[in-house]
Every structure is written in C-alpha cells, then in structure tokens.
C-alpha cells in the first residue's frame, strides 16, 4: 500500500458504500467500523496473482466532507488505482458478506 494512501486513510472517519452498477444500494459507516475497515485496507498486501473478479462494491473513504479514496471490493480482494490487494484477516470478507446480505434483504 503506498505510504501516501495509508496516511490519507488514517484520517478517515466515515465510509460510504456505493453499490455496483447492478443495484441501487448505499450505506454510511462511521466510527469504529470505519476505523476497522481503514486499518484493514492499509494493512492489505498487494496481490501478485490478480483475481478474475467482478469488483461489485465501490467503497469511498472520507474525512469529514473530504473525499480520500475509493476501493473497488469483491469479497476479500480489492482494487485501489491500478493495483489489486488482498486481505487475509477476514475483515473485508465479513464486510462484503454483510453488504451482500443487506442488499438481498431489500
């Protein structure tokens, strides 16, 4: 993870989830959940074997009203810019599964 992105994400206080191009669903996550997600994203390792995946969730990070960055999430793998990263802690997979379940429940 580039140091500049890690520094930016350390200031995030909320996460806005904007769905994929298939569904109209969004949510705002604040406080502890945002902190947990940002820590997970910044500690993810670059994936040297890119997945053939549909990155169906856009997850935007904000500090106040300032947009910081967006990741494109699929399960435990995400794209940031032109690089693919993977989370082995299970945090992103749990978050992704929660989003899918909430979307299906609507």
C-alpha positions as a printed NumPy array, in Angstrom:
array([[  0.   ,   0.   ,   0.   ],
       [  1.522,   3.337,  -0.99 ],
       [  2.515,   5.394,   2.075],
       [  0.558,   8.436,   0.883],
       [ -2.692,   6.444,   0.661],
       [ -2.056,   4.926,   4.105],
       [ -1.581,   8.41 ,   5.583],
       [ -4.761,   9.658,   3.942],
       [ -6.811,   6.703,   5.102],
       [ -5.611,   7.116,   8.681],
       [ -7.74 ,  10.289,   8.819],
       [-10.949,   8.618,   7.567],
       [-13.927,   8.98 ,   9.882],
       [-16.602,   7.508,   7.652],
       [-17.017,   5.113,   4.799],
       [-19.695,   5.444,   2.147],
       [-20.586,   2.308,   0.257],
       [-21.803,   2.918,  -3.247],
       [-23.028,  -0.213,  -4.922],
       [-22.01 ,  -1.761,  -8.118],
       [-23.617,  -0.976, -11.421],
       [-26.244,  -3.67 , -10.886],
       [-28.008,  -2.475,  -7.706],
       [-29.113,   0.791,  -6.143],
       [-27.982,   0.401,  -2.554],
       [-25.805,   2.544,  -0.325],
       [-24.815,   2.88 ,   3.3  ],
       [-22.681,   5.099,   5.51 ],
       [-20.447,   3.521,   8.114],
       [-18.948,   5.696,  10.843],
       [-16.664,   5.461,  13.87 ],
       [-15.433,   2.   ,  14.829],
       [-16.467,   0.235,  11.64 ],
       [-14.73 ,   2.874,   9.518],
       [-11.628,   2.641,  11.656],
       [-11.558,  -1.139,  11.379],
       [-12.016,  -1.009,   7.6  ],
       [ -9.319,   1.6  ,   7.076],
       [ -6.841,  -0.373,   9.184],
       [ -7.641,  -3.499,   7.213],
       [ -7.273,  -1.768,   3.852],
       [ -3.965,  -0.146,   4.784],
       [ -2.541,  -3.442,   6.032],
       [ -3.647,  -5.482,   2.996],
       [ -0.9  ,  -6.89 ,   0.831],
       [ -0.578,  -6.394,  -2.877],
       [ -1.936,  -9.416,  -4.724],
       [  0.654, -10.679,  -7.188],
       [ -1.848, -13.114,  -8.732],
       [ -4.74 , -10.892,  -9.813],
       [ -8.171, -12.431,  -9.395],
       [-10.568, -12.694, -12.25 ],
       [-13.305, -10.946, -10.262],
       [-16.197,  -8.563, -10.634],
       [-15.474,  -5.76 ,  -8.199],
       [-19.103,  -5.078,  -7.39 ],
       [-18.873,  -2.628,  -4.468],
       [-17.308,   0.81 ,  -4.539],
       [-16.25 ,   1.808,  -1.033],
       [-15.448,   5.513,  -0.594],
       [-13.442,   6.817,   2.36 ],
       [-13.961,  10.334,   3.749],
       [-12.511,  12.563,   6.451],
       [-15.352,  14.932,   7.236],
       [-16.546,  16.099,   3.84 ],
       [-13.183,  15.458,   2.168],
       [-13.07 ,  12.51 ,  -0.216],
       [ -9.913,  10.463,   0.394],
       [-10.042,   7.483,  -1.954],
       [-12.191,   4.666,  -3.258],
       [-11.587,   0.934,  -3.362],
       [-13.444,  -1.483,  -5.611],
       [-14.287,  -4.522,  -3.489],
       [-15.041,  -8.162,  -4.273],
       [-15.009, -10.466,  -1.258],
       [-11.533, -10.127,   0.285],
       [ -9.883,  -8.66 ,  -2.806],
       [ -9.978,  -5.008,  -3.833],
       [ -8.608,  -2.657,  -6.429],
       [ -7.022,   0.642,  -5.486],
       [ -5.989,   2.564,  -8.542],
       [ -4.396,   0.045, -10.893],
       [ -3.221,  -2.311,  -8.138],
       [ -5.009,  -5.275,  -6.643],
       [ -4.779,  -6.059,  -2.918],
       [ -5.906,  -8.937,  -0.736],
       [ -6.962,  -9.107,   2.92 ],
       [ -6.234, -12.357,   4.742],
       [ -7.722, -11.279,   8.098],
       [-11.355, -11.947,   7.15 ],
       [-12.456,  -8.368,   7.893],
       [-13.155,  -7.424,   4.282],
       [-14.836, -10.758,   3.543],
       [-17.16 , -10.271,   6.556],
       [-17.881,  -6.693,   5.472],
       [-18.576,  -7.806,   1.888],
       [-20.885, -10.607,   3.069],
       [-22.793,  -8.14 ,   5.262],
       [-23.289,  -5.815,   2.293],
       [-24.493,  -8.657,   0.082],
       [-26.925,  -9.851,   2.766],
       [-28.328,  -6.338,   3.31 ],
       [-28.691,  -5.836,  -0.421],
       [-30.55 ,  -9.14 ,  -0.826],
       [-32.838,  -8.366,   2.137],
       [-34.14 ,  -5.196,   0.492]])
